[in-house]
Amino acid sequence: MVDEKTSEFQVPLHSHCIVCGRPIRYGEMFCSEACRRQYENMVKTRRRMSLIMWALMMAIIAIIIISTYFL
């Protein structure tokens, strides 16, 4: 009788690409240069959006402070 919690074979130690999910050698993050570039572009976009959101929040706060001062 085979125990359902164990398997009959072992999967070799591996990782998965953080962009596309393909199995890769253990310890690596990307399966190809295309995935690496796509990840770097995604990080740049997120960083840019974060800076834009912070700037927008600061501008709104400044507008509120200035408008209450002059009114």
PLY file of the C-alpha trace (Angstrom):
ply
format ascii 1.0
element vertex 71
property float x
property float y
property float z
element edge 70
property int vertex1
property int vertex2
end_header
0.00 0.00 0.00
1.40 3.41 -1.01
1.13 6.23 1.50
-0.68 9.19 -0.11
1.56 11.73 1.64
4.77 10.46 0.04
5.63 10.05 -3.60
7.38 7.18 -5.30
10.05 9.46 -6.82
11.99 12.52 -5.80
11.99 15.76 -7.76
15.52 17.14 -8.22
16.32 20.28 -6.24
15.32 23.25 -8.39
13.91 26.77 -8.39
11.40 28.52 -10.60
11.90 31.61 -12.73
10.34 34.56 -10.87
8.90 35.95 -14.11
7.53 33.00 -16.07
7.65 30.15 -13.53
9.72 27.69 -15.58
11.84 25.25 -13.56
15.51 26.29 -13.44
18.67 25.33 -11.55
18.48 25.84 -7.81
19.66 29.26 -6.70
19.03 31.06 -9.98
16.28 33.62 -10.38
15.68 33.79 -14.15
15.52 31.28 -16.97
16.72 33.69 -19.67
17.96 37.19 -20.37
14.51 38.09 -21.68
12.98 37.27 -18.29
15.74 39.24 -16.54
15.07 42.31 -18.72
11.32 41.98 -18.20
11.83 41.85 -14.41
14.15 44.88 -14.46
11.61 46.84 -16.50
8.86 45.88 -14.06
10.98 47.05 -11.10
11.72 50.37 -12.84
8.03 50.89 -13.57
7.02 50.14 -9.98
9.69 52.48 -8.62
8.60 55.26 -10.99
4.93 54.81 -10.05
5.81 54.87 -6.36
7.70 58.16 -6.78
4.82 59.64 -8.77
2.32 58.65 -6.08
4.48 60.18 -3.31
4.91 63.39 -5.30
1.16 63.53 -5.95
0.36 63.07 -2.28
2.83 65.80 -1.30
1.37 68.15 -3.92
-2.16 67.54 -2.64
-1.06 68.18 0.95
0.73 71.37 -0.12
-2.37 72.56 -1.99
-4.54 71.91 1.05
-2.15 73.75 3.37
-1.78 76.71 1.01
-5.52 76.95 0.34
-6.34 76.96 4.07
-3.71 79.64 4.69
-5.12 82.02 2.06
-8.79 81.41 2.82
0 1
1 2
2 3
3 4
4 5
5 6
6 7
7 8
8 9
9 10
10 11
11 12
12 13
13 14
14 15
15 16
16 17
17 18
18 19
19 20
20 21
21 22
22 23
23 24
24 25
25 26
26 27
27 28
28 29
29 30
30 31
31 32
32 33
33 34
34 35
35 36
36 37
37 38
38 39
39 40
40 41
41 42
42 43
43 44
44 45
45 46
46 47
47 48
48 49
49 50
50 51
51 52
52 53
53 54
54 55
55 56
56 57
57 58
58 59
59 60
60 61
61 62
62 63
63 64
64 65
65 66
66 67
67 68
68 69
69 70
